[in-house]
Amino acid sequence: MKLPLLLFFALQASALAGPDGMVWIEGGAFTMGSEQFADARPPHRVEVSGFWMDRTEVTNAQYARFVKATGYVTVAERVPAASDFPGVPADQLVPGSLVFRPPPREVALDHPGRWWSFVPGASWRNPEGPGSALEGRMEEPAVHIAFEDAEAYAKWAGKRLPTEAEWEFAARGGLEAQPYVWGAEFRPEGRLMANTFQGRFPDENTQEDGFSAAAPVGRFPPNGYGLVDMAGNVWEWCEDWYQPGWGLERRAVSLRTNPPGPERAHDPEEPGARKRVIKGGSFLCTDQYCSRYMPGGRGRAEVKTGLSNLGFRCVKEGPPVRVVAATR
């Protein structure tokens, strides 16, 4: 018996498809890490399986849909637990988050407290604190997102946060051992390729790239995999606990496959803090202070931390599927 004509044409029109707003990352082997950063040494070979990744950072519009559907309240919007802040007076335990505020003059770069301030009332809804809002900013990445806030969104969306290995593989866009996600030069032919800090950090931002803070997603060129803002704009959470370096046990393996990261956190500068890896740098990164917009660079943040330059994007298990589109 012959196939119905409609089904015949549908089979001919089959095409590769996947989740909306996500890009299929085929997976493969690459050199992870960087000699440039002490906590990213030594570079080592890693292999990751294929996965889907959000093309952009999760935007305010997307996060608002999640909150509307679930009633979720972010860490920055909750009253902090006294047990998390021993010795802090109860009247100071108020909802809020850390906001970048440029100092009025040039300052030494040895203490971030000179440009970061805890602002009561700051959250993803009010990025600079009371008086600020999301009007006209729905396509900017959601910020002031703590780790559990990002996890909650990912679970709701049927996704998860990327491992550090997945994130770095995707960021490199198929390039091997290049310092930037787009290649060898920071400004190829004088062109700015990411939302970073121009001028004298932290007090004088010339905004040569057009932005003093986070930019709407996708305003800069994509990498080789079609992902945007994998350098600059906002830091992005990864699943991995943070530890500096890769450890001797990792050097003994010639090729590590889908490494999950360490079993616990350890930051020598704050031994008791529970920190996860963040990647990609932000609109505050500059070679004067933090050039970790390079794919091999690493950052870290305490899991309850919200910052005005910290967001996330998600991944989803593969493989890609073929779907048929009926044609007439």
Short mmCIF file of the C-alpha atoms (twelve columns), coordinates in Angstrom:
data_MODEL
# 
_entry.id   MODEL 
# 
loop_
_atom_site.group_PDB 
_atom_site.id 
_atom_site.type_symbol 
_atom_site.label_atom_id 
_atom_site.label_alt_id 
_atom_site.label_comp_id 
_atom_site.label_asym_id 
_atom_site.label_seq_id 
_atom_site.Cartn_x 
_atom_site.Cartn_y 
_atom_site.Cartn_z 
_atom_site.pdbx_PDB_model_num 
ATOM 1   C CA . MET A 1   0.000  0.000  0.000  1 
ATOM 2   C CA . LYS A 2   1.292  3.443  -0.904 1 
ATOM 3   C CA . LEU A 3   2.008  6.052  1.767  1 
ATOM 4   C CA . PRO A 4   -0.568 8.863  1.869  1 
ATOM 5   C CA . LEU A 5   0.708  11.762 -0.218 1 
ATOM 6   C CA . LEU A 6   0.707  14.162 2.757  1 
ATOM 7   C CA . LEU A 7   2.857  11.793 4.868  1 
ATOM 8   C CA . PHE A 8   5.249  11.297 1.956  1 
ATOM 9   C CA . PHE A 9   5.878  15.029 1.661  1 
ATOM 10  C CA . ALA A 10  6.104  15.379 5.435  1 
ATOM 11  C CA . LEU A 11  8.887  12.808 5.566  1 
ATOM 12  C CA . GLN A 12  10.714 14.656 2.811  1 
ATOM 13  C CA . ALA A 13  10.474 17.870 4.837  1 
ATOM 14  C CA . SER A 14  12.007 16.463 8.026  1 
ATOM 15  C CA . ALA A 15  14.415 18.891 9.740  1 
ATOM 16  C CA . LEU A 16  16.641 19.122 12.771 1 
ATOM 17  C CA . ALA A 17  14.848 20.794 15.648 1 
ATOM 18  C CA . GLY A 18  15.330 21.458 19.344 1 
ATOM 19  C CA . PRO A 19  14.098 23.530 22.277 1 
ATOM 20  C CA . ASP A 20  13.199 27.137 21.489 1 
ATOM 21  C CA . GLY A 21  16.029 29.583 22.065 1 
ATOM 22  C CA . MET A 22  18.649 26.870 22.468 1 
ATOM 23  C CA . VAL A 23  21.634 25.848 20.354 1 
ATOM 24  C CA . TRP A 24  22.847 22.280 19.897 1 
ATOM 25  C CA . ILE A 25  26.487 21.906 21.009 1 
ATOM 26  C CA . GLU A 26  27.854 18.756 19.400 1 
ATOM 27  C CA . GLY A 27  30.431 18.066 22.095 1 
ATOM 28  C CA . GLY A 28  34.012 16.922 21.707 1 
ATOM 29  C CA . ALA A 29  37.469 17.274 23.219 1 
ATOM 30  C CA . PHE A 30  39.269 20.528 24.041 1 
ATOM 31  C CA . THR A 31  41.966 22.018 26.246 1 
ATOM 32  C CA . MET A 32  40.324 23.419 29.363 1 
ATOM 33  C CA . GLY A 33  41.821 26.042 31.647 1 
ATOM 34  C CA . SER A 34  44.496 28.677 31.163 1 
ATOM 35  C CA . GLU A 35  48.092 29.327 32.157 1 
ATOM 36  C CA . GLN A 36  47.199 33.004 32.509 1 
ATOM 37  C CA . PHE A 37  45.183 32.522 35.702 1 
ATOM 38  C CA . ALA A 38  46.629 30.776 38.754 1 
ATOM 39  C CA . ASP A 39  43.330 29.115 39.648 1 
ATOM 40  C CA . ALA A 40  42.842 27.775 36.103 1 
ATOM 41  C CA . ARG A 41  46.135 25.870 35.882 1 
ATOM 42  C CA . PRO A 42  47.201 23.546 34.467 1 
ATOM 43  C CA . PRO A 43  45.429 23.425 31.097 1 
ATOM 44  C CA . HIS A 44  44.216 19.862 30.586 1 
ATOM 45  C CA . ARG A 45  42.294 17.818 28.049 1 
ATOM 46  C CA . VAL A 46  38.573 17.352 28.598 1 
ATOM 47  C CA . GLU A 47  35.799 15.777 26.550 1 
ATOM 48  C CA . VAL A 48  32.123 16.656 26.848 1 
ATOM 49  C CA . SER A 49  29.057 14.979 25.382 1 
ATOM 50  C CA . GLY A 50  26.608 16.926 23.241 1 
ATOM 51  C CA . PHE A 51  24.004 19.174 24.878 1 
ATOM 52  C CA . TRP A 52  21.636 22.044 24.212 1 
ATOM 53  C CA . MET A 53  22.521 25.476 25.568 1 
ATOM 54  C CA . ASP A 54  20.529 28.697 25.819 1 
ATOM 55  C CA . ARG A 55  21.635 31.023 23.039 1 
ATOM 56  C CA . THR A 56  21.443 33.961 25.442 1 
ATOM 57  C CA . GLU A 57  21.618 34.645 29.138 1 
ATOM 58  C CA . VAL A 58  18.230 34.257 30.832 1 
ATOM 59  C CA . THR A 59  16.489 37.595 30.437 1 
ATOM 60  C CA . ASN A 60  14.278 39.579 32.769 1 
ATOM 61  C CA . ALA A 61  11.307 38.706 30.547 1 
ATOM 62  C CA . GLN A 62  12.021 34.988 30.887 1 
ATOM 63  C CA . TYR A 63  12.598 35.201 34.635 1 
ATOM 64  C CA . ALA A 64  9.394  37.205 35.070 1 
ATOM 65  C CA . ARG A 65  7.419  34.421 33.358 1 
ATOM 66  C CA . PHE A 66  8.927  31.905 35.788 1 
ATOM 67  C CA . VAL A 67  8.091  34.039 38.817 1 
ATOM 68  C CA . LYS A 68  4.541  34.663 37.577 1 
ATOM 69  C CA . ALA A 69  3.990  30.938 37.067 1 
ATOM 70  C CA . THR A 70  5.471  29.792 40.372 1 
ATOM 71  C CA . GLY A 71  5.364  32.692 42.834 1 
ATOM 72  C CA . TYR A 72  9.076  32.168 43.443 1 
ATOM 73  C CA . VAL A 73  10.860 34.668 45.709 1 
ATOM 74  C CA . THR A 74  14.579 35.142 45.114 1 
ATOM 75  C CA . VAL A 75  17.222 35.124 47.833 1 
ATOM 76  C CA . ALA A 76  17.722 38.890 47.492 1 
ATOM 77  C CA . GLU A 77  14.013 39.438 48.222 1 
ATOM 78  C CA . ARG A 78  14.027 37.386 51.449 1 
ATOM 79  C CA . VAL A 79  15.002 38.436 54.953 1 
ATOM 80  C CA . PRO A 80  18.469 36.903 55.550 1 
ATOM 81  C CA . ALA A 81  18.690 34.136 58.130 1 
ATOM 82  C CA . ALA A 82  20.464 35.229 61.314 1 
ATOM 83  C CA . SER A 83  22.377 31.935 61.322 1 
ATOM 84  C CA . ASP A 84  24.023 32.898 58.022 1 
ATOM 85  C CA . PHE A 85  25.239 36.227 59.436 1 
ATOM 86  C CA . PRO A 86  26.339 35.671 63.045 1 
ATOM 87  C CA . GLY A 87  26.933 38.884 64.933 1 
ATOM 88  C CA . VAL A 88  24.931 41.071 62.549 1 
ATOM 89  C CA . PRO A 89  22.236 43.089 64.390 1 
ATOM 90  C CA . ALA A 90  18.696 41.964 63.565 1 
ATOM 91  C CA . ASP A 91  17.714 45.406 62.251 1 
ATOM 92  C CA . GLN A 92  20.409 45.096 59.597 1 
ATOM 93  C CA . LEU A 93  19.134 41.742 58.311 1 
ATOM 94  C CA . VAL A 94  17.008 43.114 55.497 1 
ATOM 95  C CA . PRO A 95  16.383 41.954 51.928 1 
ATOM 96  C CA . GLY A 96  18.837 43.357 49.398 1 
ATOM 97  C CA . SER A 97  21.825 42.636 47.246 1 
ATOM 98  C CA . LEU A 98  25.237 43.918 46.180 1 
ATOM 99  C CA . VAL A 99  25.279 46.724 43.618 1 
ATOM 100 C CA . PHE A 100 28.236 48.179 41.733 1 
ATOM 101 C CA . ARG A 101 28.617 51.865 42.482 1 
ATOM 102 C CA . PRO A 102 31.581 53.657 40.950 1 
ATOM 103 C CA . PRO A 103 33.589 55.658 43.464 1 
ATOM 104 C CA . PRO A 104 33.812 59.433 42.938 1 
ATOM 105 C CA . ARG A 105 37.549 59.349 42.245 1 
ATOM 106 C CA . GLU A 106 40.438 57.040 41.417 1 
ATOM 107 C CA . VAL A 107 40.990 54.364 44.097 1 
ATOM 108 C CA . ALA A 108 43.423 51.554 44.781 1 
ATOM 109 C CA . LEU A 109 42.219 48.214 43.414 1 
ATOM 110 C CA . ASP A 110 43.041 46.157 46.500 1 
ATOM 111 C CA . HIS A 111 39.566 46.188 48.072 1 
ATOM 112 C CA . PRO A 112 36.315 45.582 46.129 1 
ATOM 113 C CA . GLY A 113 34.361 47.204 48.953 1 
ATOM 114 C CA . ARG A 114 35.341 50.530 47.412 1 
ATOM 115 C CA . TRP A 115 32.950 49.910 44.515 1 
ATOM 116 C CA . TRP A 116 30.486 47.303 45.811 1 
ATOM 117 C CA . SER A 117 27.697 48.252 48.234 1 
ATOM 118 C CA . PHE A 118 24.945 46.221 49.879 1 
ATOM 119 C CA . VAL A 119 21.758 48.013 48.856 1 
ATOM 120 C CA . PRO A 120 18.557 47.211 50.775 1 
ATOM 121 C CA . GLY A 121 15.768 46.489 48.316 1 
ATOM 122 C CA . ALA A 122 18.040 45.640 45.384 1 
ATOM 123 C CA . SER A 123 16.908 42.522 43.514 1 
ATOM 124 C CA . TRP A 124 16.235 41.285 39.997 1 
ATOM 125 C CA . ARG A 125 13.113 43.493 40.006 1 
ATOM 126 C CA . ASN A 126 15.023 46.584 41.170 1 
ATOM 127 C CA . PRO A 127 18.575 46.137 39.848 1 
ATOM 128 C CA . GLU A 128 20.005 49.332 41.367 1 
ATOM 129 C CA . GLY A 129 17.753 49.290 44.418 1 
ATOM 130 C CA . PRO A 130 14.567 51.226 45.285 1 
ATOM 131 C CA . GLY A 131 13.640 53.633 42.535 1 
ATOM 132 C CA . SER A 132 14.988 51.435 39.758 1 
ATOM 133 C CA . ALA A 133 12.761 49.084 37.788 1 
ATOM 134 C CA . LEU A 134 12.631 46.766 34.773 1 
ATOM 135 C CA . GLU A 135 10.754 49.085 32.449 1 
ATOM 136 C CA . GLY A 136 12.577 49.055 29.120 1 
ATOM 137 C CA . ARG A 137 14.995 46.378 30.375 1 
ATOM 138 C CA . MET A 138 13.124 43.134 29.796 1 
ATOM 139 C CA . GLU A 139 15.696 41.886 27.268 1 
ATOM 140 C CA . GLU A 140 18.597 42.487 29.626 1 
ATOM 141 C CA . PRO A 141 19.858 39.479 31.582 1 
ATOM 142 C CA . ALA A 142 18.259 38.866 34.951 1 
ATOM 143 C CA . VAL A 143 20.774 39.792 37.675 1 
ATOM 144 C CA . HIS A 144 20.973 39.554 41.478 1 
ATOM 145 C CA . ILE A 145 20.340 35.856 40.917 1 
ATOM 146 C CA . ALA A 146 21.728 33.569 43.644 1 
ATOM 147 C CA . PHE A 147 22.666 30.000 42.795 1 
ATOM 148 C CA . GLU A 148 19.431 28.500 44.126 1 
ATOM 149 C CA . ASP A 149 17.434 31.099 42.177 1 
ATOM 150 C CA . ALA A 150 19.113 29.962 38.973 1 
ATOM 151 C CA . GLU A 151 18.583 26.291 39.857 1 
ATOM 152 C CA . ALA A 152 14.898 26.890 40.561 1 
ATOM 153 C CA . TYR A 153 14.385 28.519 37.160 1 
ATOM 154 C CA . ALA A 154 16.295 25.759 35.379 1 
ATOM 155 C CA . LYS A 155 14.198 23.036 37.029 1 
ATOM 156 C CA . TRP A 156 10.967 24.847 36.120 1 
ATOM 157 C CA . ALA A 157 12.142 25.156 32.517 1 
ATOM 158 C CA . GLY A 158 13.105 21.461 32.296 1 
ATOM 159 C CA . LYS A 159 16.769 22.340 32.092 1 
ATOM 160 C CA . ARG A 160 19.809 22.538 34.394 1 
ATOM 161 C CA . LEU A 161 22.870 24.692 34.929 1 
ATOM 162 C CA . PRO A 162 25.975 23.839 32.872 1 
ATOM 163 C CA . THR A 163 29.053 22.216 34.297 1 
ATOM 164 C CA . GLU A 164 32.155 24.365 34.057 1 
ATOM 165 C CA . ALA A 165 33.522 22.047 31.359 1 
ATOM 166 C CA . GLU A 166 30.335 22.333 29.288 1 
ATOM 167 C CA . TRP A 167 30.274 26.099 29.680 1 
ATOM 168 C CA . GLU A 168 33.896 26.545 28.656 1 
ATOM 169 C CA . PHE A 169 33.627 24.154 25.704 1 
ATOM 170 C CA . ALA A 170 30.572 26.040 24.442 1 
ATOM 171 C CA . ALA A 171 32.186 29.444 25.014 1 
ATOM 172 C CA . ARG A 172 35.197 28.550 22.878 1 
ATOM 173 C CA . GLY A 173 32.882 28.046 19.907 1 
ATOM 174 C CA . GLY A 174 35.107 25.453 18.234 1 
ATOM 175 C CA . LEU A 175 38.321 27.456 18.615 1 
ATOM 176 C CA . GLU A 176 41.267 25.701 20.231 1 
ATOM 177 C CA . ALA A 177 43.558 27.491 22.701 1 
ATOM 178 C CA . GLN A 178 42.482 31.012 21.696 1 
ATOM 179 C CA . PRO A 179 42.456 33.671 24.425 1 
ATOM 180 C CA . TYR A 180 39.009 35.050 23.496 1 
ATOM 181 C CA . VAL A 181 35.768 33.415 22.430 1 
ATOM 182 C CA . TRP A 182 36.141 35.109 19.036 1 
ATOM 183 C CA . GLY A 183 39.865 34.536 18.443 1 
ATOM 184 C CA . ALA A 184 43.331 35.883 19.127 1 
ATOM 185 C CA . GLU A 185 42.829 39.668 19.424 1 
ATOM 186 C CA . PHE A 186 40.743 41.509 21.981 1 
ATOM 187 C CA . ARG A 187 39.699 44.153 19.447 1 
ATOM 188 C CA . PRO A 188 39.982 42.672 15.953 1 
ATOM 189 C CA . GLU A 189 40.290 45.560 13.501 1 
ATOM 190 C CA . GLY A 190 39.441 47.903 16.381 1 
ATOM 191 C CA . ARG A 191 35.991 46.380 16.945 1 
ATOM 192 C CA . LEU A 192 34.595 45.845 20.437 1 
ATOM 193 C CA . MET A 193 33.329 42.266 20.648 1 
ATOM 194 C CA . ALA A 194 31.786 42.172 24.132 1 
ATOM 195 C CA . ASN A 195 30.260 44.354 26.828 1 
ATOM 196 C CA . THR A 196 33.233 45.062 29.091 1 
ATOM 197 C CA . PHE A 197 34.615 48.085 30.961 1 
ATOM 198 C CA . GLN A 198 36.345 50.858 29.030 1 
ATOM 199 C CA . GLY A 199 38.206 53.667 30.737 1 
ATOM 200 C CA . ARG A 200 39.817 53.746 34.180 1 
ATOM 201 C CA . PHE A 201 38.385 51.106 36.482 1 
ATOM 202 C CA . PRO A 202 36.325 51.524 38.595 1 
ATOM 203 C CA . ASP A 203 35.601 55.264 38.580 1 
ATOM 204 C CA . GLU A 204 35.643 56.316 34.909 1 
ATOM 205 C CA . ASN A 205 33.712 54.245 32.389 1 
ATOM 206 C CA . THR A 206 33.867 55.855 28.960 1 
ATOM 207 C CA . GLN A 207 31.074 53.544 27.740 1 
ATOM 208 C CA . GLU A 208 32.735 53.207 24.364 1 
ATOM 209 C CA . ASP A 209 30.656 50.101 23.794 1 
ATOM 210 C CA . GLY A 210 27.464 52.033 24.573 1 
ATOM 211 C CA . PHE A 211 26.720 50.472 27.965 1 
ATOM 212 C CA . SER A 212 27.478 51.362 31.568 1 
ATOM 213 C CA . ALA A 213 25.970 48.140 32.905 1 
ATOM 214 C CA . ALA A 214 24.318 45.038 31.424 1 
ATOM 215 C CA . ALA A 215 23.326 45.246 27.767 1 
ATOM 216 C CA . PRO A 216 20.256 43.667 26.194 1 
ATOM 217 C CA . VAL A 217 21.277 40.159 25.162 1 
ATOM 218 C CA . GLY A 218 22.675 39.654 21.692 1 
ATOM 219 C CA . ARG A 219 24.049 43.154 21.064 1 
ATOM 220 C CA . PHE A 220 27.509 41.737 20.285 1 
ATOM 221 C CA . PRO A 221 28.578 39.131 17.702 1 
ATOM 222 C CA . PRO A 222 27.937 35.438 18.414 1 
ATOM 223 C CA . ASN A 223 30.734 32.927 18.815 1 
ATOM 224 C CA . GLY A 224 31.350 30.022 16.445 1 
ATOM 225 C CA . TYR A 225 28.417 28.050 17.878 1 
ATOM 226 C CA . GLY A 226 25.945 30.927 17.587 1 
ATOM 227 C CA . LEU A 227 25.951 31.712 21.325 1 
ATOM 228 C CA . VAL A 228 25.948 35.369 22.366 1 
ATOM 229 C CA . ASP A 229 27.491 37.141 25.363 1 
ATOM 230 C CA . MET A 230 29.775 34.260 26.337 1 
ATOM 231 C CA . ALA A 231 32.256 37.002 27.240 1 
ATOM 232 C CA . GLY A 232 31.309 40.065 29.250 1 
ATOM 233 C CA . ASN A 233 27.800 41.358 29.977 1 
ATOM 234 C CA . VAL A 234 27.126 39.308 33.151 1 
ATOM 235 C CA . TRP A 235 28.837 36.471 34.975 1 
ATOM 236 C CA . GLU A 236 27.078 33.111 34.651 1 
ATOM 237 C CA . TRP A 237 26.614 30.382 37.255 1 
ATOM 238 C CA . CYS A 238 27.959 26.867 36.702 1 
ATOM 239 C CA . GLU A 239 27.106 23.702 38.652 1 
ATOM 240 C CA . ASP A 240 30.663 23.106 39.897 1 
ATOM 241 C CA . TRP A 241 31.875 23.877 43.377 1 
ATOM 242 C CA . TYR A 242 34.839 26.244 43.265 1 
ATOM 243 C CA . GLN A 243 38.353 25.122 44.074 1 
ATOM 244 C CA . PRO A 244 41.504 26.838 42.735 1 
ATOM 245 C CA . GLY A 245 43.483 24.863 40.159 1 
ATOM 246 C CA . TRP A 246 42.753 21.390 38.942 1 
ATOM 247 C CA . GLY A 247 44.662 19.169 41.380 1 
ATOM 248 C CA . LEU A 248 47.309 16.534 40.823 1 
ATOM 249 C CA . GLU A 249 44.754 13.773 40.399 1 
ATOM 250 C CA . ARG A 250 43.472 15.455 37.251 1 
ATOM 251 C CA . ARG A 251 46.909 15.536 35.659 1 
ATOM 252 C CA . ALA A 252 47.128 11.739 35.871 1 
ATOM 253 C CA . VAL A 253 44.270 11.352 33.371 1 
ATOM 254 C CA . SER A 254 45.093 12.107 29.739 1 
ATOM 255 C CA . LEU A 255 41.477 12.880 28.799 1 
ATOM 256 C CA . ARG A 256 38.718 13.515 31.341 1 
ATOM 257 C CA . THR A 257 35.156 12.914 30.135 1 
ATOM 258 C CA . ASN A 258 32.257 15.059 31.399 1 
ATOM 259 C CA . PRO A 259 34.059 16.091 34.608 1 
ATOM 260 C CA . PRO A 260 31.537 17.013 37.329 1 
ATOM 261 C CA . GLY A 261 33.855 19.278 39.316 1 
ATOM 262 C CA . PRO A 262 35.045 18.825 42.916 1 
ATOM 263 C CA . GLU A 263 32.888 17.334 45.664 1 
ATOM 264 C CA . ARG A 264 33.114 20.400 47.894 1 
ATOM 265 C CA . ALA A 265 33.995 24.083 47.758 1 
ATOM 266 C CA . HIS A 266 37.264 25.575 48.913 1 
ATOM 267 C CA . ASP A 267 38.452 29.151 48.522 1 
ATOM 268 C CA . PRO A 268 41.748 29.746 50.384 1 
ATOM 269 C CA . GLU A 269 40.799 33.407 50.811 1 
ATOM 270 C CA . GLU A 270 37.487 32.484 52.509 1 
ATOM 271 C CA . PRO A 271 37.828 28.857 53.649 1 
ATOM 272 C CA . GLY A 272 34.358 28.620 55.176 1 
ATOM 273 C CA . ALA A 273 32.433 30.024 52.212 1 
ATOM 274 C CA . ARG A 274 30.348 27.778 49.935 1 
ATOM 275 C CA . LYS A 275 31.246 29.035 46.481 1 
ATOM 276 C CA . ARG A 276 30.336 27.863 42.996 1 
ATOM 277 C CA . VAL A 277 32.156 28.625 39.758 1 
ATOM 278 C CA . ILE A 278 31.000 31.551 37.654 1 
ATOM 279 C CA . LYS A 279 32.238 32.087 34.099 1 
ATOM 280 C CA . GLY A 280 32.433 34.654 31.340 1 
ATOM 281 C CA . GLY A 281 33.240 37.890 33.123 1 
ATOM 282 C CA . SER A 282 30.931 40.898 33.037 1 
ATOM 283 C CA . PHE A 283 30.494 44.520 32.028 1 
ATOM 284 C CA . LEU A 284 32.976 45.348 34.818 1 
ATOM 285 C CA . CYS A 285 35.845 43.253 33.454 1 
ATOM 286 C CA . THR A 286 38.960 45.023 32.216 1 
ATOM 287 C CA . ASP A 287 42.613 44.102 31.851 1 
ATOM 288 C CA . GLN A 288 43.302 46.674 34.606 1 
ATOM 289 C CA . TYR A 289 41.616 44.494 37.207 1 
ATOM 290 C CA . CYS A 290 39.770 41.408 35.916 1 
ATOM 291 C CA . SER A 291 40.286 40.028 32.426 1 
ATOM 292 C CA . ARG A 292 38.309 36.858 33.109 1 
ATOM 293 C CA . TYR A 293 36.092 37.425 30.096 1 
ATOM 294 C CA . MET A 294 38.548 34.930 28.557 1 
ATOM 295 C CA . PRO A 295 36.978 31.444 28.282 1 
ATOM 296 C CA . GLY A 296 39.733 29.855 30.378 1 
ATOM 297 C CA . GLY A 297 39.239 32.386 33.175 1 
ATOM 298 C CA . ARG A 298 37.232 31.558 36.266 1 
ATOM 299 C CA . GLY A 299 35.314 33.428 38.931 1 
ATOM 300 C CA . ARG A 300 33.582 32.304 42.095 1 
ATOM 301 C CA . ALA A 301 30.627 33.447 44.143 1 
ATOM 302 C CA . GLU A 302 29.048 32.378 47.414 1 
ATOM 303 C CA . VAL A 303 25.858 30.470 46.690 1 
ATOM 304 C CA . LYS A 304 23.625 32.972 48.523 1 
ATOM 305 C CA . THR A 305 25.218 35.916 46.720 1 
ATOM 306 C CA . GLY A 306 23.352 38.258 44.427 1 
ATOM 307 C CA . LEU A 307 25.274 40.803 42.380 1 
ATOM 308 C CA . SER A 308 24.273 43.401 39.828 1 
ATOM 309 C CA . ASN A 309 26.552 41.678 37.299 1 
ATOM 310 C CA . LEU A 310 25.663 38.013 37.958 1 
ATOM 311 C CA . GLY A 311 23.111 35.979 35.992 1 
ATOM 312 C CA . PHE A 312 22.987 32.617 34.229 1 
ATOM 313 C CA . ARG A 313 21.993 30.521 31.238 1 
ATOM 314 C CA . CYS A 314 20.839 26.910 31.109 1 
ATOM 315 C CA . VAL A 315 21.601 23.679 29.306 1 
ATOM 316 C CA . LYS A 316 19.490 20.651 28.462 1 
ATOM 317 C CA . GLU A 317 20.356 17.056 27.711 1 
ATOM 318 C CA . GLY A 318 20.545 15.966 24.072 1 
ATOM 319 C CA . PRO A 319 20.418 14.499 21.572 1 
ATOM 320 C CA . PRO A 320 18.824 16.627 18.839 1 
ATOM 321 C CA . VAL A 321 15.768 15.083 17.233 1 
ATOM 322 C CA . ARG A 322 14.342 15.089 13.753 1 
ATOM 323 C CA . VAL A 323 10.796 16.267 13.454 1 
ATOM 324 C CA . VAL A 324 8.553  16.190 10.422 1 
ATOM 325 C CA . ALA A 325 6.702  19.211 9.204  1 
ATOM 326 C CA . ALA A 326 3.567  18.550 7.203  1 
ATOM 327 C CA . THR A 327 3.494  20.274 3.820  1 
ATOM 328 C CA . ARG A 328 0.653  20.723 1.459  1 
# 
